[in-house]
Structures are given as C-alpha cells and as structure tokens.
Amino acid sequence: MTNIIDELAWRGVINQQTDAEGLKDYVDEHKIALYCGVDPTGDSLHVGHLITFMVLKRFQLLGHQPVILIGSGTGSIGDPSGKKSERVLQSMDQVHKNEKAITKQMINLFGTENFAVVNNYDWLSQIDLLGFLRDYGKLFNVNKMLNKEIVSSRLQVGISYTEFTYQILQSLDFLTLYRQKQVRLQIGGGDQWGNITSGIDLIHRLEGPQTKVFGLTIPLLLKADGTKFGKTEGGAIWLDPEKTSPYEFYQFWFNTDDQDVIKYLKFFTFLTKEEIASLEETVQDAPEKRQAQRTLAQEVTRFVHGQATVDEAEKISAALFSGDLQSLTADEIEQGFQSVPSVEYTGEVCDLVKFLVDATQIEPSRRQAREDIQNGAIYVNGQRQTEVTYQVDPQQDFDGRFVIIRKGKKKYTLVRVTN
C-alpha cells in the first residue's frame, strides 16, 4: 500500500513538514490521531477549508483518527495570521452558535466513527491569568515569537497583546490534544506554520525532546489566473446548503478552468492516479465535453452534500440546457435561477405584453414587447409564446411561486410571485 505521505505528495497538497522522514516512517508503523483547528468566525465553512479536510479524510479512510478542533477559545480573541488589522471580536453567544453549525458540518463530512470534534474553550477557559503566565508564559521566548512570520508581518502596522498570545494558546491546544487523545500530527494552512512549530516546541519542552509529534501545512491554492481559490463574483462558496445551494456548489466545480481541473481532481477527490490520468487525456483530446469538470463536480458535491444532491444538480443543469423547465420543481427552480436577474410580481392574471412592460419591465415598450412575442423570442415557463393576447397566470406553474421569462436564447428573468 502506498504510504499516505507519498500519496499526499503526489497530490501536491504538502507545503512544509517539520520532520518529513520521521512522519512517513511513523505512519507506516502506527495508526495516529491528527488534528486541524477551525475558528468559529462564521456559521459555515467554505470550499477554501476543504483541502485540509480532504487530507484528514484520507487519513481516516486508512484507519487513522482525525480530530477537528473548534476554536471557540482562540476564536474569541482572534488569529493575527494574514490580516492587516485586528479581527472584530464576536460575542460568546455568536461564537457558540457558530460552533454548533460547524460541528454539524464536520459530522456530515466525517461521520461519528473514528472521529472526534473538540473545543478548546473547554480547557482554555479554565486557565487563570497567573496560571497562564507561570505555567506557560515562561516557556515562550519573546524574541522567537517576534520572528515568527505570523507575528512579524504585523509588527509595522501593530499587533495587540491579545493577538500576540494566540500562538501560545494554539500551542496549548496541541499539548492538550497530545495528552488527552495522543494526537501526533497537526495540519493547517501555510500561514499556520509558526503556530504549529510553537506547539511542537512546547510539547518537546514539557513531554521530552524525543516525543513523536509532527506538523504539516497545506499550500495556498491559487487559480491559474493567480486569483484566490474559492472566491467568485457572488462571494465565497459555502458548505452550508442554505448559503450556497447544492446546484450552485455543483456549478462552481463544473466551471473549473481546463488549466486547474486536474490539480483540483488531485486535491479534492479520492480518485486514483489511473482515473485522474484518464480524465487528463479527455481534457487534452475532447475539452469541449468537460468530462473532467463533470467528474470533479460530481465527486466533491457527493462528498459534501450526498448523491441525491448530485442527481438534483444534474437534473437542473439538463433542464436549463434543454429549456425543459416544466420538469423542475419550485425548489429546483429556486436553486437553478439564483444567479439570474429577478423581479417581484404581486398581480393577478395579466396579458403578456403588459406583464413584460408594466409588471416586470423586462421589455422597454409595448411595441418592442409585441415585436419580440411575434418573432418567437419570448418564452414563458419554458414555452414559446407567439400570441400577444396570451394571458400570464402566475399561479399556473411552480406552486404559484415563480414565472420564468426567457428572451432570446439565454436571457432569463425570474419573476417571484408574492401575495
């Protein structure tokens, strides 16, 4: 069997390691517990977090135990990494609300067997100030802390003592998980390198220099055009289906550039080398079929939301491509038309010309509306309408929630029917 570290290296998801050969040898001989931390700064994680979770999942599938640490303690004070200013502090009520939402998402990804979710608020909140300074503060050299990139990048603009102590608190997390759950490996983004190495140093100080603990970071993922992965014009792509619909989630992956799709297949799927190599050939030989992108979208959407959502997303895609909107439910219409222009309509049955001009302002004038209708350019709920006397009944389709107007080949307008 391929060593998990060799597998990760082939997939390109290793940035730095504290002891590459030591970790590789250790996981060859032992099943380990490993963790990554997530601060509950919002009520959902996004696709930018997925790389780290995929690494943990690969370990889990080989019998190792992943641990997700939700940082309600550290999250209440803020992490200085990569930021030019202090994080706006949230109330503890909001922090705990976010914690519950993220816990639910993690159980969805990892299940409940051979997996644990912990919260550093449980132990950090028990440390008093004098105990913190006496037992841990004296073990950290300020000069070394200042030299960590995570801190040094902020010195010119300033950093509060609160955020300066973040690396001590994260080091305590690693120490606590080593003692309580025998966690040997911490994984994080490249910006977490200083925090991870500080944790290893603390464990070596208190548990002995020969203690087998390791750190591994994931590279920053950029798209082929140099922009940050996971961002779109509409904002972040969330794991919460209420914030990013499964159809929109599927489309995000399906729209991956040819230059990025093989890299993403390595990062975000469990496909084998042979399967990915075969898909790479399709990108070269028949890029117009977008088979690699379709497989990527299927695999990631299945991992995050389940097979039923893959089926639903592909049903919506097929209906939109063919124009067969009548095959969709109102909820599927809601998903499939999130990104198209929308207007509200509160009226009753209305003739088509008036509906296009007065009710929705889809057409600039009655003359233009009549001309477009007679030329066959107007579709109502997927059906071409060529009679200017046609009556639009907002209650006729989609549970009376929507009327969909298509003008020409692709210009859609979603009319939301309100009472």
C-alpha positions in Angstrom: 0.0 0.0 0.0 1.3 3.5 -0.8 2.4 5.5 2.2 -0.1 8.2 3.0 2.6 10.8 2.9 3.7 9.7 -0.6 0.1 9.9 -1.6 -0.2 13.5 -0.3 3.0 14.5 -2.1 1.7 13.1 -5.4 -1.5 15.1 -5.0 0.5 18.2 -4.4 -1.1 19.0 -1.0 2.1 19.2 1.1 3.7 22.6 1.6 6.0 22.1 4.7 6.7 19.4 7.2 8.6 19.5 10.4 10.0 16.0 10.0 9.2 14.5 6.7 11.0 11.2 7.0 10.0 10.8 10.7 6.3 11.3 9.9 6.5 8.9 6.9 8.1 6.2 9.0 5.8 6.7 11.9 2.5 6.4 9.9 3.9 3.3 8.3 4.0 1.6 11.7 1.2 3.3 13.7 -2.3 4.4 13.4 -2.3 8.0 14.6 -4.6 10.7 15.8 -4.2 14.0 13.9 -6.0 17.4 14.0 -6.6 20.7 12.4 -8.2 23.7 14.0 -11.1 25.9 12.8 -12.0 29.2 14.5 -15.8 29.7 14.5 -15.7 33.2 13.0 -18.8 32.4 10.9 -21.7 29.9 10.9 -20.4 28.0 7.9 -17.1 26.9 6.4 -16.3 27.4 2.8 -14.5 25.5 0.0 -11.2 27.1 1.0 -11.3 24.9 4.1 -11.9 21.7 2.1 -8.3 20.9 1.2 -7.4 20.4 4.8 -10.5 18.3 5.5 -9.7 16.1 2.4 -6.3 15.4 3.9 -7.9 14.4 7.2 -10.4 12.3 5.4 -7.6 10.4 3.5 -6.0 9.6 6.9 -9.4 8.5 8.2 -10.0 6.1 5.3 -6.7 4.4 6.2 -7.7 3.8 9.8 -6.2 6.9 11.4 -8.3 9.2 13.7 -9.0 12.8 12.6 -9.9 15.4 15.2 -11.4 18.7 14.4 -10.7 21.4 17.0 -13.2 24.2 17.0 -11.5 27.2 18.5 -14.2 28.9 20.5 -11.5 29.9 22.9 -8.9 31.2 20.4 -11.7 32.4 18.1 -12.9 34.7 20.8 -9.7 36.7 20.7 -8.6 36.4 17.0 -5.8 35.0 15.0 -3.3 37.6 13.6 -2.2 35.5 10.6 -2.6 37.1 7.2 -4.5 40.1 8.5 -3.6 43.8 8.3 -5.7 44.7 11.2 -7.3 43.3 14.4 -10.2 40.9 14.0 -13.5 42.3 15.2 -14.4 40.3 18.3 -17.7 38.4 18.4 -19.9 37.9 21.4 -19.6 34.5 23.0 -23.2 33.8 22.2 -22.4 34.2 18.5 -19.2 32.1 18.8 -21.1 29.2 20.4 -23.8 29.5 17.7 -21.2 29.2 15.0 -19.6 26.4 16.8 -22.8 24.3 16.7 -23.2 24.9 13.0 -19.6 24.0 12.2 -19.8 20.8 14.3 -22.8 19.7 12.3 -20.9 20.2 9.0 -17.9 18.3 10.3 -20.0 15.3 11.4 -21.6 15.4 7.9 -18.1 15.0 6.3 -16.5 12.6 8.7 -19.3 10.6 10.4 -19.1 9.7 14.1 -16.9 6.6 14.0 -13.1 7.1 14.5 -13.6 10.8 14.5 -13.9 13.5 17.2 -14.8 17.1 17.5 -13.3 19.0 20.4 -13.5 22.6 21.5 -10.5 24.5 23.0 -12.9 26.7 25.1 -13.2 23.6 27.3 -9.6 23.9 28.5 -8.5 27.5 27.7 -11.4 28.9 29.8 -10.2 27.0 32.8 -6.7 28.7 32.9 -6.5 31.8 35.1 -4.1 34.7 34.2 -1.5 33.8 36.9 -1.5 30.2 35.9 -1.1 31.1 32.3 1.9 33.3 32.9 3.5 30.9 35.5 3.0 27.6 33.8 3.2 28.5 30.1 4.3 32.1 29.5 7.7 31.5 30.9 8.3 28.7 28.3 8.0 31.1 25.4 10.8 33.3 24.3 9.5 36.7 23.1 12.4 37.1 20.5 11.4 33.8 18.9 7.7 34.7 18.9 8.5 38.1 17.2 10.5 36.2 14.5 7.5 34.0 13.6 6.2 35.2 10.2 2.7 35.1 11.7 3.7 38.0 14.0 6.5 39.7 12.2 4.2 40.5 9.2 2.1 42.6 11.6 4.7 44.5 13.5 4.8 47.5 11.2 1.0 48.1 11.4 0.8 47.0 15.0 -0.5 44.0 16.9 -2.2 43.8 20.2 -1.0 41.7 23.1 -4.3 39.7 22.8 -3.5 38.5 19.3 0.2 38.2 20.1 -0.7 35.5 22.6 -2.6 33.5 20.0 0.4 31.2 19.2 0.7 30.3 22.9 -2.9 29.4 23.1 -2.7 27.3 19.9 0.4 25.6 21.3 -1.6 24.7 24.4 -4.2 23.1 22.0 -1.6 20.8 20.5 -0.2 19.9 24.0 -3.7 19.2 25.4 -4.7 17.0 22.5 -1.4 15.1 22.7 -2.1 14.5 26.4 -5.8 13.7 26.1 -6.1 12.0 22.7 -2.5 11.1 21.9 -2.6 13.4 18.8 0.7 13.3 17.0 0.1 15.5 14.0 -1.2 18.9 13.4 -2.3 20.0 9.9 -3.0 23.6 8.8 -2.7 26.1 6.1 0.7 27.6 5.2 0.1 30.6 7.4 -0.2 28.3 10.4 3.4 27.1 10.2 4.6 29.4 13.1 1.7 28.3 15.4 2.3 24.6 14.6 6.0 24.7 15.3 5.4 26.6 18.5 3.1 23.8 19.6 5.7 21.1 18.8 8.4 23.1 20.7 6.1 23.3 23.8 5.4 19.6 23.7 9.1 18.8 23.5 9.8 21.2 26.4 7.2 19.5 28.7 7.0 15.9 27.4 10.6 15.4 26.3 12.6 16.2 23.2 12.1 12.7 21.8 8.3 12.9 21.8 7.0 12.0 18.4 4.9 14.9 17.2 4.7 16.4 13.8 3.4 19.3 11.8 2.3 19.5 8.1 1.0 22.5 6.2 -1.1 22.8 3.1 -0.1 25.1 0.2 -2.1 28.2 -0.6 -4.3 27.3 -3.5 -4.4 29.8 -6.4 -6.3 29.5 -9.6 -4.4 29.5 -13.0 -5.1 33.2 -13.3 -3.4 33.9 -10.0 -6.6 34.7 -8.1 -7.5 33.1 -4.8 -9.3 29.8 -5.0 -12.9 29.7 -3.7 -14.0 33.2 -4.4 -16.5 34.2 -7.1 -18.2 37.4 -8.1 -21.0 36.4 -5.8 -18.7 35.8 -2.8 -17.5 32.7 -1.1 -18.8 29.2 -1.9 -20.1 27.9 1.4 -20.5 24.3 2.6 -23.9 25.3 4.1 -26.6 24.5 1.5 -28.7 27.4 2.8 -25.9 29.9 2.0 -24.7 28.2 -1.3 -27.3 25.9 -2.9 -26.1 22.4 -3.9 -26.8 23.4 -7.6 -24.6 26.5 -7.3 -22.0 24.4 -5.4 -22.0 21.8 -8.3 -21.7 24.6 -10.9 -18.7 26.1 -9.1 -16.8 22.9 -9.7 -18.2 22.3 -13.1 -17.0 25.7 -14.3 -13.4 25.0 -13.3 -10.8 26.1 -15.9 -9.1 23.4 -18.0 -5.8 24.6 -16.6 -6.9 23.9 -13.0 -9.2 20.8 -13.2 -6.5 18.1 -12.9 -5.0 19.8 -9.9 -8.4 20.1 -8.3 -9.1 16.4 -9.0 -6.0 15.5 -7.1 -6.8 17.9 -4.2 -10.5 17.4 -3.8 -11.4 13.8 -4.9 -10.5 10.3 -3.9 -10.0 9.2 -7.5 -6.9 7.0 -8.2 -3.9 8.0 -10.2 -5.1 5.9 -13.1 -8.6 7.5 -13.1 -7.2 11.0 -12.9 -4.7 10.2 -15.7 -7.6 9.0 -17.9 -9.5 12.3 -17.2 -6.4 14.3 -18.1 -6.5 12.7 -21.5 -10.0 13.8 -22.0 -9.0 17.4 -21.2 -6.4 17.1 -24.0 -8.4 15.2 -26.5 -12.0 16.4 -26.0 -12.1 19.5 -23.8 -15.5 20.5 -25.1 -17.1 17.5 -23.4 -15.9 18.8 -19.9 -15.8 15.2 -18.6 -13.1 16.1 -16.1 -15.1 19.0 -14.8 -18.2 17.0 -14.6 -16.5 14.3 -12.6 -14.9 16.9 -10.3 -18.3 18.4 -9.6 -19.9 15.0 -9.0 -17.2 13.9 -6.6 -17.0 17.0 -4.5 -20.7 17.6 -4.3 -21.3 14.0 -3.3 -18.6 14.3 -0.6 -20.1 17.5 0.9 -23.9 17.1 0.2 -24.6 13.5 -0.8 -25.6 11.6 -4.0 -29.1 12.9 -4.0 -27.9 16.5 -4.5 -25.7 15.4 -7.3 -28.7 13.9 -9.1 -30.7 17.1 -8.4 -28.0 19.4 -9.7 -27.6 17.4 -12.9 -31.3 17.4 -13.4 -31.4 21.2 -13.1 -28.5 21.5 -15.4 -30.1 19.3 -18.1 -33.4 21.1 -17.8 -31.7 24.5 -18.2 -29.7 23.3 -21.2 -32.7 21.9 -23.0 -35.1 24.6 -21.9 -37.4 21.9 -20.4 -38.3 23.9 -17.3 -41.6 22.1 -16.7 -39.6 19.1 -15.4 -38.4 21.1 -12.5 -40.0 21.6 -9.1 -40.3 25.0 -7.5 -37.4 24.3 -5.1 -35.2 23.3 -8.1 -36.2 26.5 -9.9 -35.1 28.4 -6.8 -31.7 26.8 -6.9 -31.2 26.9 -10.7 -32.1 30.6 -11.1 -30.3 32.1 -8.1 -27.8 34.0 -10.2 -30.2 35.4 -12.9 -31.9 38.8 -12.6 -35.2 38.7 -10.6 -38.2 40.9 -10.1 -41.3 40.6 -7.9 -44.9 40.5 -9.1 -47.9 40.9 -6.9 -50.7 41.0 -9.5 -53.2 38.5 -10.9 -53.6 37.0 -14.4 -52.2 39.5 -16.9 -51.8 39.8 -20.7 -48.3 39.0 -21.8 -47.5 42.5 -23.3 -48.5 44.3 -20.1 -46.7 41.7 -18.0 -43.4 42.2 -19.9 -43.6 46.0 -19.8 -45.5 47.3 -16.8 -45.3 44.4 -14.3 -41.7 43.3 -14.7 -40.0 45.9 -17.0 -38.4 43.1 -19.0 -39.3 45.0 -22.2 -38.8 48.7 -22.6 -42.0 49.3 -24.5 -45.3 47.7 -25.7 -44.1 48.0 -29.3 -40.9 46.1 -28.5 -42.8 43.5 -26.5 -45.3 42.8 -29.3 -42.4 42.5 -31.8 -40.4 40.1 -29.7 -43.5 38.0 -29.0 -44.5 37.8 -32.7 -40.9 36.9 -33.6 -40.9 34.0 -31.2 -38.3 35.4 -28.9 -40.4 35.2 -25.7 -40.8 32.1 -23.6 -43.0 31.8 -20.5 -42.1 28.9 -18.1 -40.1 27.2 -20.9 -42.9 27.5 -23.5 -42.6 29.8 -26.6 -45.4 32.3 -26.8 -46.2 34.0 -30.1 -49.6 35.4 -29.4 -49.7 38.9 -28.0 -53.1 38.1 -26.4 -51.6 35.3 -24.3 -52.5 35.5 -20.6 -49.9 35.0 -18.0 -51.2 33.2 -14.9 -48.7 33.5 -12.1 -50.4 30.6 -10.2 -50.1 28.1 -13.1 -46.7 26.6 -12.6 -44.1 26.0 -9.9 -46.5 26.1 -7.0 -47.5 29.6 -7.8 -44.1 30.9 -6.7 -42.4 31.8 -9.9 -42.9 32.8 -13.5 -39.8 32.4 -15.7 -39.4 34.6 -18.8 -36.8 33.9 -21.4 -36.0 36.5 -24.0 -33.9 35.1 -26.9 -31.6 32.2 -26.4 -30.2 32.8 -22.9 -31.6 35.9 -21.3 -33.7 34.7 -18.3 -35.6 36.7 -15.8 -37.0 35.1 -12.6 -40.3 36.6 -11.6 -41.0 35.9 -7.9 -44.8 35.8 -7.3 -45.7 37.5 -4.0 -49.2 37.7 -2.5 
